[in-house]
């Protein structure tokens, strides 16, 4: 039997210095991979939209929200005749959160919570016009055909290599949606003006974001209100200060 001398001497291993060049190279490859992937899905989206008209999209997905829980047909009569010629499906979603969204198939949903918080008719008509703008700009279909496969693919890759791509894919989606929101705002302002109402009253809606009303957390989470958008709205309206006494009262 071999004799072992105590104490046992253990060699201390000096950790190797990190290879910074290798790290930079891998990060660069990852960024290129993500950008190329996003552009590829964006081109795929472009081809889909070019070959599917809005009319065809509505035929295919027009009933998407019809049988969903908490969704019902929106009563347009609460606005008199202002929405009698509105061309898209309008739904009321029976939840307390204040929000609104447009989906593929020409569907717009407004929550009960949003209607209860609205003070002026111009505000809610702006929201409806804003979502109408998203539909006519083909934004829901564009986001679906770009973001959904992009996020699904990178989430799958991230799961398999142990890396969370969710923040990166979310950032890419926000870049894509920035101009969408501004263009939809312009639609909303024009929609209010065409109804013969005061577009300046819309600014009251965005003061709710500054007041941090907890009911509007979800709305401004899905419709980020940047300073750029606020300035664009003021430019579209053409005035800085509004006399809200001239606004049309609304009560749901």
Backbone as CSV, one residue per row, in Angstrom:
resi,resn,N_x,N_y,N_z,CA_x,CA_y,CA_z,C_x,C_y,C_z
1,UNK,0.855,-1.191,0.000,0.000,0.000,0.000,0.890,1.239,0.000
2,UNK,0.527,2.195,-0.867,1.344,3.395,-1.019,1.096,4.359,0.128
3,UNK,2.198,4.868,0.674,2.101,5.798,1.793,1.798,7.207,1.288
4,UNK,0.811,7.872,1.920,0.432,9.243,1.537,0.892,10.176,2.625
5,UNK,1.649,11.180,2.248,2.125,12.173,3.187,1.100,13.295,3.354
6,UNK,0.805,13.591,4.589,-0.136,14.665,4.890,0.616,15.901,5.367
7,UNK,0.161,17.135,5.192,-1.067,17.429,4.427,-0.834,17.314,2.929
8,UNK,-1.921,17.062,2.191,-1.819,16.949,0.730,-1.642,18.343,0.138
9,UNK,-0.688,18.509,-0.723,-0.445,19.787,-1.385,-1.318,19.885,-2.631
10,UNK,-2.081,20.951,-2.721,-2.956,21.154,-3.877,-2.457,22.344,-4.659
11,UNK,-2.259,22.148,-5.944,-1.812,23.257,-6.797,-2.942,24.260,-6.969
12,UNK,-2.626,25.523,-6.755,-3.622,26.577,-6.952,-3.615,27.008,-8.413
13,UNK,-4.781,26.834,-9.040,-4.892,27.172,-10.458,-5.261,28.636,-10.612
14,UNK,-4.471,29.340,-11.351,-4.746,30.753,-11.592,-5.750,30.870,-12.724
15,UNK,-6.894,31.500,-12.471,-7.895,31.606,-13.547,-7.348,32.382,-14.735
16,UNK,-7.707,31.888,-15.906,-7.228,32.543,-17.119,-7.979,33.853,-17.349
17,UNK,-7.325,34.795,-17.982,-7.952,36.081,-18.259,-8.995,35.919,-19.364
18,UNK,-10.138,36.609,-19.253,-11.169,36.472,-20.282,-10.671,36.969,-21.633
19,UNK,-11.083,36.273,-22.667,-10.691,36.642,-24.028,-11.664,37.710,-24.535
20,UNK,-11.266,38.981,-24.399,-12.152,40.092,-24.759,-12.451,40.083,-26.254
21,UNK,-11.450,39.798,-27.069,-11.657,39.791,-28.523,-12.698,38.745,-28.926
22,UNK,-12.633,37.588,-28.265,-13.608,36.526,-28.568,-15.011,36.973,-28.183
23,UNK,-15.132,37.658,-27.013,-16.436,38.138,-26.563,-17.023,39.158,-27.521
24,UNK,-16.174,40.108,-27.971,-16.638,41.130,-28.919,-17.072,40.485,-30.230
25,UNK,-16.310,39.494,-30.664,-16.629,38.797,-31.907,-17.984,38.097,-31.810
26,UNK,-18.239,37.422,-30.688,-19.501,36.699,-30.518,-20.683,37.666,-30.422
27,UNK,-20.495,38.799,-29.725,-21.565,39.800,-29.625,-21.877,40.378,-31.004
28,UNK,-20.839,40.635,-31.790,-21.030,41.174,-33.142,-21.796,40.189,-34.019
29,UNK,-21.422,38.914,-33.915,-22.121,37.886,-34.690,-23.585,37.801,-34.272
30,UNK,-23.834,37.898,-32.958,-25.198,37.837,-32.437,-26.030,39.009,-32.949
31,UNK,-25.461,40.223,-32.925,-26.178,41.410,-33.401,-26.497,41.282,-34.886
32,UNK,-25.517,40.850,-35.679,-25.743,40.662,-37.120,-26.831,39.627,-37.354
33,UNK,-26.772,38.544,-36.594,-27.756,37.465,-36.708,-29.165,37.984,-36.436
34,UNK,-29.313,38.801,-35.380,-30.622,39.336,-35.007,-31.134,40.317,-36.062
35,UNK,-30.259,41.231,-36.507,-30.674,42.236,-37.499,-31.059,41.574,-38.818
36,UNK,-30.240,40.629,-39.273,-30.547,39.923,-40.526,-31.859,39.146,-40.393
37,UNK,-32.042,38.514,-39.241,-33.280,37.777,-39.011,-34.495,38.684,-39.024
38,UNK,-34.378,39.837,-38.365,-35.490,40.784,-38.312,-35.807,41.312,-39.710
39,UNK,-34.775,41.673,-40.474,-34.996,42.174,-41.828,-35.609,41.109,-42.720
40,UNK,-35.194,39.868,-42.500,-35.767,38.771,-43.276,-37.255,38.616,-43.012
41,UNK,-37.643,38.657,-41.735,-39.063,38.550,-41.398,-39.835,39.792,-41.847
42,UNK,-39.166,40.956,-41.852,-39.821,42.181,-42.312,-40.117,42.083,-43.810
43,UNK,-39.192,41.539,-44.578,-39.421,41.345,-46.012,-40.532,40.327,-46.248
44,UNK,-40.551,39.297,-45.418,-41.634,38.305,-45.498,-42.980,38.986,-45.256
45,UNK,-43.014,39.883,-44.256,-44.229,40.629,-43.954,-44.634,41.502,-45.132
46,UNK,-43.655,42.148,-45.757,-43.925,43.023,-46.904,-44.585,42.245,-48.042
47,UNK,-44.080,41.046,-48.303,-44.633,40.207,-49.374,-46.077,39.805,-49.041
48,UNK,-46.324,39.438,-47.774,-47.673,39.047,-47.352,-48.650,40.190,-47.552
49,UNK,-48.289,41.392,-47.092,-49.181,42.551,-47.182,-49.411,42.948,-48.640
50,UNK,-48.376,42.824,-49.469,-48.501,43.182,-50.882,-49.459,42.249,-51.612
51,UNK,-49.624,41.037,-51.103,-50.443,40.046,-51.793,-51.791,39.778,-51.136
52,UNK,-52.017,40.377,-49.951,-53.311,40.222,-49.276,-53.894,41.613,-49.049
53,UNK,-54.937,41.936,-49.777,-55.572,43.241,-49.628,-56.280,43.336,-48.283
54,UNK,-56.602,44.564,-47.878,-57.327,44.751,-46.624,-58.682,44.057,-46.683
55,UNK,-59.341,44.122,-47.837,-60.642,43.464,-47.989,-60.529,41.956,-47.790
56,UNK,-59.465,41.366,-48.350,-59.257,39.926,-48.198,-58.904,39.589,-46.750
57,UNK,-58.118,40.443,-46.115,-57.758,40.239,-44.714,-59.012,40.226,-43.833
58,UNK,-59.931,41.155,-44.110,-61.171,41.231,-43.327,-62.025,39.985,-43.537
59,UNK,-62.071,39.489,-44.781,-62.822,38.264,-45.054,-62.235,37.072,-44.312
60,UNK,-60.914,37.036,-44.210,-60.234,35.913,-43.570,-60.314,35.965,-42.048
61,UNK,-60.187,37.164,-41.469,-60.056,37.282,-40.014,-61.082,38.215,-39.374
62,UNK,-62.115,38.590,-40.136,-63.089,39.563,-39.641,-63.852,39.125,-38.401
63,UNK,-63.955,37.831,-38.171,-64.701,37.324,-37.009,-63.782,36.887,-35.874
64,UNK,-62.561,37.388,-35.891,-61.554,36.931,-34.923,-61.991,37.133,-33.475
65,UNK,-62.654,38.244,-33.174,-63.039,38.561,-31.794,-64.513,38.261,-31.507
66,UNK,-65.232,37.825,-32.507,-66.692,37.689,-32.394,-67.121,36.804,-31.235
67,UNK,-66.467,35.683,-31.058,-66.880,34.723,-30.031,-65.927,34.671,-28.837
68,UNK,-65.062,35.682,-28.726,-64.120,35.710,-27.615,-64.824,36.127,-26.319
69,UNK,-64.347,35.581,-25.207,-64.931,35.895,-23.908,-64.742,37.375,-23.575
70,UNK,-65.766,37.992,-23.010,-65.764,39.400,-22.581,-65.839,40.398,-23.736
71,UNK,-66.034,39.923,-24.960,-66.168,40.821,-26.101,-67.620,40.829,-26.593
72,UNK,-68.132,42.017,-26.878,-69.477,42.149,-27.442,-69.484,43.302,-28.426
73,UNK,-70.498,43.357,-29.267,-70.589,44.426,-30.253,-70.706,45.782,-29.555
74,UNK,-69.963,46.741,-30.039,-69.970,48.085,-29.467,-71.214,48.826,-29.947
75,UNK,-71.896,49.493,-29.035,-73.098,50.250,-29.381,-72.688,51.614,-29.937
76,UNK,-72.691,51.738,-31.256,-72.266,52.973,-31.901,-73.244,54.127,-31.674
77,UNK,-74.449,53.818,-31.252,-75.478,54.849,-31.095,-75.162,55.829,-29.969
78,UNK,-74.245,55.465,-29.079,-73.906,56.391,-27.990,-73.218,57.650,-28.532
79,UNK,-72.787,57.603,-29.792,-72.191,58.773,-30.443,-73.141,59.385,-31.475
80,UNK,-74.421,59.082,-31.366,-75.377,59.590,-32.342,-75.121,58.963,-33.697
81,UNK,-74.972,59.801,-34.731,-74.719,59.265,-36.069,-73.253,59.371,-36.483
82,UNK,-72.380,59.679,-35.550,-70.965,59.909,-35.884,-70.252,58.642,-36.339
83,UNK,-70.752,57.477,-35.968,-70.091,56.225,-36.347,-70.976,55.335,-37.213
84,UNK,-72.053,55.884,-37.755,-72.989,55.043,-38.499,-72.378,54.488,-39.792
85,UNK,-71.368,55.186,-40.340,-70.718,54.702,-41.556,-69.328,54.122,-41.265
86,UNK,-69.081,53.791,-40.004,-67.765,53.256,-39.636,-67.587,51.880,-40.274
87,UNK,-66.497,51.673,-41.046,-66.398,50.464,-41.884,-65.853,49.202,-41.203
88,UNK,-65.395,49.304,-39.956,-64.738,48.153,-39.344,-65.504,47.653,-38.116
89,UNK,-65.193,46.426,-37.714,-65.851,45.827,-36.552,-65.389,46.515,-35.275
90,UNK,-66.343,46.947,-34.476,-66.029,47.655,-33.240,-66.596,46.856,-32.071
91,UNK,-65.742,46.516,-31.104,-66.146,45.667,-29.985,-65.926,46.382,-28.652
92,UNK,-66.753,46.011,-27.699,-66.572,46.437,-26.312,-66.007,45.259,-25.540
93,UNK,-64.924,45.488,-24.817,-64.337,44.434,-23.989,-64.650,44.747,-22.539
94,UNK,-65.301,43.840,-21.880,-65.806,44.075,-20.524,-64.734,43.781,-19.475
95,UNK,-63.757,44.674,-19.392,-62.743,44.593,-18.343,-62.515,45.998,-17.797
96,UNK,-61.931,46.087,-16.614,-61.768,47.381,-15.945,-60.551,48.167,-16.426
97,UNK,-59.562,47.494,-17.003,-58.389,48.204,-17.510,-58.787,49.142,-18.640
98,UNK,-58.158,50.304,-18.696,-58.427,51.268,-19.759,-57.491,50.992,-20.928
99,UNK,-58.033,50.477,-22.013,-57.183,50.144,-23.158,-58.021,50.059,-24.429
100,UNK,-57.331,50.007,-25.557,-57.962,49.824,-26.863,-56.917,49.239,-27.789
101,UNK,-57.358,48.471,-28.776,-56.396,47.914,-29.722,-57.098,47.555,-31.024
102,UNK,-56.295,47.473,-32.077,-56.763,46.998,-33.379,-56.102,45.653,-33.645
103,UNK,-56.866,44.714,-34.175,-56.312,43.398,-34.482,-56.433,43.130,-35.978
104,UNK,-55.796,42.066,-36.438,-55.930,41.687,-37.838,-57.403,41.398,-38.139
105,UNK,-57.786,41.622,-39.383,-59.174,41.379,-39.779,-60.074,42.596,-39.639
106,UNK,-59.503,43.771,-39.383,-60.311,44.979,-39.268,-61.149,45.033,-38.013
107,UNK,-60.602,44.550,-36.907,-61.312,44.539,-35.623,-60.695,45.553,-34.660
108,UNK,-61.565,46.307,-33.997,-61.119,47.266,-32.983,-61.861,46.973,-31.686
109,UNK,-61.126,46.920,-30.585,-61.736,46.670,-29.273,-61.429,47.827,-28.329
110,UNK,-62.450,48.254,-27.605,-62.319,49.303,-26.598,-62.823,48.733,-25.280
111,UNK,-62.087,48.951,-24.220,-62.493,48.364,-22.947,-63.505,49.246,-22.226
112,UNK,-64.297,48.590,-21.399,-65.269,49.304,-20.566,-64.546,50.293,-19.643
113,UNK,-63.395,49.877,-19.124,-62.616,50.736,-18.242,-62.198,52.026,-18.909
114,UNK,-61.872,51.968,-20.207,-61.488,53.177,-20.934,-62.685,54.115,-21.082
115,UNK,-63.834,53.579,-21.456,-65.034,54.405,-21.620,-65.423,55.101,-20.323
116,UNK,-65.246,54.413,-19.196,-65.619,54.988,-17.903,-64.685,56.125,-17.475
117,UNK,-63.467,56.132,-18.013,-62.496,57.153,-17.634,-62.496,58.355,-18.576
118,UNK,-63.110,58.200,-19.742,-63.107,59.270,-20.740,-64.016,60.419,-20.301
119,UNK,-63.536,61.635,-20.468,-64.298,62.821,-20.053,-64.973,63.514,-21.232
120,UNK,-64.300,63.502,-22.407,-64.821,64.203,-23.572,-64.992,63.253,-24.754
121,UNK,-65.998,63.520,-25.561,-66.284,62.693,-26.730,-65.108,62.706,-27.706
122,UNK,-64.437,63.834,-27.801,-63.295,63.941,-28.717,-62.212,62.925,-28.372
123,UNK,-62.047,62.640,-27.093,-60.999,61.707,-26.663,-61.257,60.294,-27.187
124,UNK,-62.458,59.804,-26.992,-62.752,58.425,-27.405,-62.803,58.299,-28.915
125,UNK,-63.280,59.358,-29.600,-63.288,59.318,-31.062,-61.869,59.377,-31.609
126,UNK,-60.989,60.069,-30.897,-59.572,60.054,-31.288,-59.017,58.633,-31.181
127,UNK,-59.317,57.950,-30.089,-58.830,56.578,-29.907,-59.344,55.667,-31.025
128,UNK,-60.635,55.794,-31.345,-61.215,54.980,-32.421,-60.549,55.312,-33.755
129,UNK,-60.344,56.619,-34.021,-59.680,57.020,-35.258,-58.229,56.555,-35.302
130,UNK,-57.573,56.577,-34.157,-56.191,56.088,-34.045,-56.118,54.603,-34.427
131,UNK,-57.020,53.805,-33.864,-57.018,52.366,-34.172,-57.444,52.117,-35.620
132,UNK,-58.341,52.936,-36.138,-58.724,52.861,-37.558,-57.502,53.104,-38.440
133,UNK,-56.670,54.064,-38.022,-55.445,54.337,-38.757,-54.516,53.137,-38.791
134,UNK,-54.414,52.430,-37.667,-53.595,51.215,-37.642,-54.088,50.205,-38.670
135,UNK,-55.408,50.038,-38.751,-55.972,49.065,-39.694,-55.671,49.464,-41.130
136,UNK,-55.900,50.734,-41.467,-55.726,51.176,-42.848,-54.253,51.264,-43.237
137,UNK,-53.379,51.388,-42.257,-51.938,51.319,-42.523,-51.418,49.884,-42.517
138,UNK,-52.304,48.928,-42.242,-51.997,47.487,-42.208,-51.047,47.133,-41.069
139,UNK,-51.056,47.916,-40.017,-50.136,47.691,-38.899,-50.360,46.373,-38.157
140,UNK,-51.625,45.985,-37.846,-51.795,44.718,-37.126,-51.233,43.520,-37.898
141,UNK,-51.494,43.475,-39.212,-50.984,42.364,-40.013,-49.468,42.442,-40.126
142,UNK,-48.943,43.650,-40.247,-47.492,43.823,-40.343,-46.803,43.373,-39.050
143,UNK,-47.355,43.765,-37.915,-46.768,43.361,-36.640,-46.887,41.856,-36.430
144,UNK,-48.022,41.299,-36.844,-48.229,39.859,-36.668,-47.254,39.057,-37.521
145,UNK,-47.109,39.440,-38.795,-46.258,38.667,-39.709,-44.773,38.969,-39.521
146,UNK,-44.447,40.012,-38.769,-43.046,40.310,-38.468,-42.678,39.829,-37.068
147,UNK,-43.402,40.328,-36.080,-43.037,40.060,-34.688,-43.282,38.625,-34.262
148,UNK,-44.427,38.062,-34.665,-44.761,36.714,-34.177,-43.721,35.679,-34.601
149,UNK,-43.402,35.544,-35.910,-42.372,34.551,-36.270,-40.994,34.924,-35.749
150,UNK,-40.701,36.241,-35.689,-39.397,36.695,-35.181,-39.232,36.315,-33.720
151,UNK,-40.232,36.640,-32.899,-40.149,36.349,-31.473,-40.191,34.843,-31.210
152,UNK,-41.025,34.133,-31.978,-41.118,32.680,-31.792,-39.788,32.010,-32.106
153,UNK,-39.187,32.412,-33.228,-37.909,31.810,-33.643,-36.802,32.083,-32.633
154,UNK,-36.682,33.348,-32.216,-35.590,33.699,-31.315,-35.831,33.214,-29.895
155,UNK,-37.096,33.082,-29.510,-37.376,32.494,-28.197,-36.976,31.021,-28.181
156,UNK,-37.237,30.329,-29.296,-36.870,28.913,-29.406,-35.348,28.762,-29.368
157,UNK,-34.653,29.627,-30.135,-33.184,29.574,-30.143,-32.639,29.889,-28.752
158,UNK,-33.216,30.922,-28.125,-32.765,31.313,-26.789,-32.970,30.217,-25.773
159,UNK,-34.102,29.518,-25.871,-34.389,28.427,-24.942,-33.350,27.324,-25.075
160,UNK,-32.923,27.055,-26.313,-32.002,25.954,-26.549,-30.546,26.303,-26.231
161,UNK,-30.199,27.585,-26.279,-28.810,27.942,-25.954,-28.704,28.613,-24.590
162,UNK,-29.854,28.720,-23.890,-29.833,29.283,-22.551,-29.688,30.787,-22.518
163,UNK,-30.262,31.470,-23.527,-30.162,32.937,-23.578,-31.551,33.514,-23.785
164,UNK,-31.874,34.562,-23.034,-33.191,35.179,-23.120,-33.160,36.314,-24.147
165,UNK,-33.851,36.102,-25.279,-33.900,37.099,-26.340,-35.088,38.049,-26.190
166,UNK,-35.904,37.868,-25.155,-37.168,38.599,-25.082,-36.981,40.112,-25.090
167,UNK,-35.952,40.605,-24.350,-35.726,42.049,-24.306,-35.292,42.577,-25.662
168,UNK,-34.474,41.796,-26.366,-33.990,42.229,-27.678,-35.127,42.248,-28.681
169,UNK,-35.942,41.190,-28.707,-37.060,41.145,-29.654,-38.080,42.227,-29.339
170,UNK,-38.268,42.519,-28.065,-39.184,43.594,-27.670,-38.660,44.938,-28.159
171,UNK,-37.348,45.154,-28.053,-36.744,46.404,-28.509,-36.910,46.566,-30.013
172,UNK,-36.707,45.502,-30.767,-36.872,45.564,-32.214,-38.319,45.874,-32.582
173,UNK,-39.255,45.290,-31.826,-40.671,45.565,-32.060,-41.015,47.012,-31.776
174,UNK,-40.418,47.593,-30.732,-40.673,48.998,-30.398,-40.150,49.933,-31.474
175,UNK,-39.005,49.585,-32.057,-38.453,50.388,-33.150,-39.426,50.399,-34.321
176,UNK,-39.977,49.235,-34.628,-40.913,49.113,-35.745,-42.203,49.874,-35.473
177,UNK,-42.660,49.900,-34.216,-43.965,50.483,-33.902,-43.932,51.994,-33.685
178,UNK,-42.744,52.582,-33.562,-42.646,54.014,-33.254,-43.369,54.860,-34.301
179,UNK,-43.031,54.679,-35.580,-43.674,55.456,-36.629,-45.131,55.063,-36.812
180,UNK,-45.456,53.806,-36.527,-46.849,53.363,-36.621,-47.741,54.191,-35.699
181,UNK,-47.264,54.423,-34.476,-48.058,55.167,-33.502,-48.246,56.622,-33.918
182,UNK,-47.184,57.235,-34.437,-47.281,58.624,-34.882,-48.248,58.755,-36.052
183,UNK,-48.156,57.841,-37.024,-49.071,57.875,-38.171,-50.516,57.646,-37.734
184,UNK,-50.707,56.753,-36.778,-52.057,56.482,-36.282,-52.603,57.691,-35.515
185,UNK,-51.729,58.412,-34.805,-52.148,59.645,-34.127,-52.699,60.654,-35.130
186,UNK,-52.005,60.785,-36.270,-52.461,61.715,-37.302,-53.838,61.316,-37.823
187,UNK,-54.056,60.020,-37.984,-55.374,59.519,-38.371,-56.416,59.904,-37.334
188,UNK,-56.056,59.735,-36.069,-56.996,60.030,-34.988,-57.418,61.481,-34.969
189,UNK,-56.446,62.394,-35.137,-56.743,63.825,-35.156,-57.644,64.168,-36.344
190,UNK,-57.306,63.631,-37.522,-58.122,63.887,-38.709,-59.541,63.337,-38.549
191,UNK,-59.653,62.199,-37.886,-60.961,61.575,-37.666,-61.849,62.483,-36.811
192,UNK,-61.262,63.048,-35.761,-62.005,63.963,-34.888,-62.418,65.221,-35.654
193,UNK,-61.505,65.747,-36.456,-61.798,66.952,-37.232,-62.928,66.718,-38.233
194,UNK,-62.916,65.554,-38.882,-63.956,65.251,-39.872,-65.336,65.106,-39.238
195,UNK,-65.374,64.825,-37.944,-66.650,64.727,-37.238,-67.125,66.096,-36.760
196,UNK,-66.371,67.136,-37.107,-66.755,68.492,-36.735,-66.513,68.828,-35.279
197,UNK,-65.609,68.098,-34.630,-65.317,68.322,-33.219,-63.967,69.003,-33.040
198,UNK,-63.690,69.408,-31.822,-62.468,70.147,-31.502,-61.320,69.170,-31.213
199,UNK,-60.327,69.068,-32.110,-59.239,68.106,-31.890,-58.362,68.463,-30.692
200,UNK,-58.391,69.735,-30.275,-57.591,70.135,-29.122,-57.993,69.424,-27.849
201,UNK,-59.246,69.004,-27.765,-59.737,68.316,-26.569,-59.033,66.986,-26.349
202,UNK,-58.414,66.468,-27.416,-57.698,65.195,-27.335,-56.546,65.271,-26.341
203,UNK,-55.963,66.466,-26.184,-54.812,66.606,-25.295,-55.157,66.248,-23.852
204,UNK,-56.421,66.385,-23.496,-56.834,65.993,-22.137,-56.570,64.512,-21.898
205,UNK,-56.708,63.719,-22.951,-56.494,62.280,-22.848,-55.061,61.973,-22.433
206,UNK,-54.117,62.734,-22.973,-52.720,62.445,-22.708,-52.230,63.042,-21.393
207,UNK,-53.017,63.936,-20.827,-52.699,64.414,-19.492,-52.881,63.300,-18.462
208,UNK,-53.692,62.313,-18.794,-53.895,61.170,-17.904,-52.613,60.365,-17.763
209,UNK,-51.795,60.355,-18.840,-50.513,59.669,-18.760,-49.592,60.379,-17.781
210,UNK,-49.593,61.711,-17.830,-48.741,62.481,-16.938,-49.216,62.413,-15.491
211,UNK,-50.521,62.216,-15.292,-51.051,62.123,-13.932,-50.851,60.736,-13.321
212,UNK,-50.338,59.785,-14.161,-50.057,58.423,-13.684,-51.320,57.720,-13.175
213,UNK,-52.433,57.976,-13.821,-53.674,57.288,-13.483,-53.448,55.779,-13.602
214,UNK,-53.618,55.003,-12.514,-53.291,53.570,-12.563,-54.097,52.783,-13.592
215,UNK,-55.288,53.276,-13.926,-56.105,52.561,-14.915,-55.505,52.635,-16.310
216,UNK,-54.646,53.617,-16.547,-54.087,53.817,-17.879,-52.710,53.188,-18.047
217,UNK,-52.281,52.419,-17.057,-50.973,51.774,-17.139,-50.903,50.873,-18.366
218,UNK,-51.945,50.073,-18.584,-51.925,49.140,-19.712,-51.986,49.877,-21.042
219,UNK,-52.835,50.917,-21.114,-52.964,51.634,-22.385,-51.637,52.248,-22.791
220,UNK,-50.988,52.945,-21.872,-49.738,53.599,-22.226,-48.569,52.620,-22.246
221,UNK,-48.795,51.395,-21.770,-47.794,50.352,-21.932,-47.794,49.820,-23.352
222,UNK,-48.982,49.720,-23.965,-49.094,49.230,-25.340,-49.101,50.367,-26.347
223,UNK,-49.299,51.608,-25.863,-49.247,52.791,-26.724,-48.290,53.803,-26.083
224,UNK,-46.980,53.525,-26.096,-46.026,54.387,-25.387,-46.128,55.845,-25.814
225,UNK,-46.345,56.729,-24.844,-46.530,58.150,-25.126,-45.207,58.886,-24.960
226,UNK,-44.452,58.965,-26.039,-43.170,59.643,-25.999,-43.375,61.142,-26.191
227,UNK,-42.350,61.914,-25.841,-42.405,63.364,-26.023,-42.572,63.704,-27.499
228,UNK,-41.980,62.863,-28.367,-42.098,63.065,-29.812,-43.554,62.997,-30.252
229,UNK,-44.276,62.031,-29.733,-45.688,61.882,-30.100,-46.523,63.049,-29.585
230,UNK,-46.244,63.494,-28.368,-47.000,64.617,-27.805,-46.764,65.876,-28.637
231,UNK,-45.493,66.131,-28.991,-45.177,67.304,-29.803,-45.808,67.202,-31.189
232,UNK,-45.845,66.001,-31.727,-46.474,65.806,-33.032,-47.967,66.118,-32.972
233,UNK,-48.623,65.693,-31.888,-50.044,65.968,-31.718,-50.310,67.469,-31.642
234,UNK,-49.496,68.165,-30.862,-49.668,69.611,-30.737,-49.451,70.310,-32.075
235,UNK,-48.494,69.795,-32.857,-48.231,70.364,-34.175,-49.417,70.125,-35.104
236,UNK,-49.989,68.921,-35.051,-51.142,68.594,-35.881,-52.343,69.465,-35.527
237,UNK,-52.536,69.659,-34.228,-53.684,70.445,-33.756,-53.456,71.931,-34.021
238,UNK,-52.202,72.373,-33.866,-51.856,73.750,-34.152,-52.003,74.707,-32.992
239,UNK,-52.205,74.182,-31.797,-52.328,75.030,-30.612,-51.665,74.359,-29.419
240,UNK,-51.222,75.177,-28.468,-50.545,74.672,-27.278,-51.510,74.515,-26.107
241,UNK,-52.350,75.522,-25.883,-53.269,75.513,-24.753,-54.714,75.355,-25.243
242,UNK,-55.493,74.588,-24.500,-56.867,74.281,-24.904,-57.844,74.781,-23.853
243,UNK,-58.953,75.332,-24.340,-60.065,75.678,-23.458,-61.008,74.477,-23.429
244,UNK,-60.887,73.663,-22.375,-61.658,72.426,-22.325,-63.152,72.651,-22.101
245,UNK,-63.536,73.893,-21.821,-64.970,74.182,-21.660,-65.714,74.035,-22.985
246,UNK,-64.949,74.084,-24.110,-65.566,73.965,-25.417,-65.603,72.519,-25.916
247,UNK,-65.178,71.598,-25.088,-65.178,70.177,-25.459,-66.541,69.556,-25.213
248,UNK,-66.816,68.464,-25.935,-68.103,67.779,-25.853,-68.072,66.758,-24.720
249,UNK,-68.888,66.956,-23.705,-68.918,66.058,-22.556,-69.344,64.644,-22.974
250,UNK,-68.712,63.664,-22.339,-69.058,62.267,-22.621,-69.165,61.510,-21.306
251,UNK,-70.225,60.750,-21.172,-70.395,59.904,-19.999,-70.944,58.560,-20.418
252,UNK,-70.237,57.511,-20.055,-70.666,56.170,-20.446,-71.611,55.586,-19.403
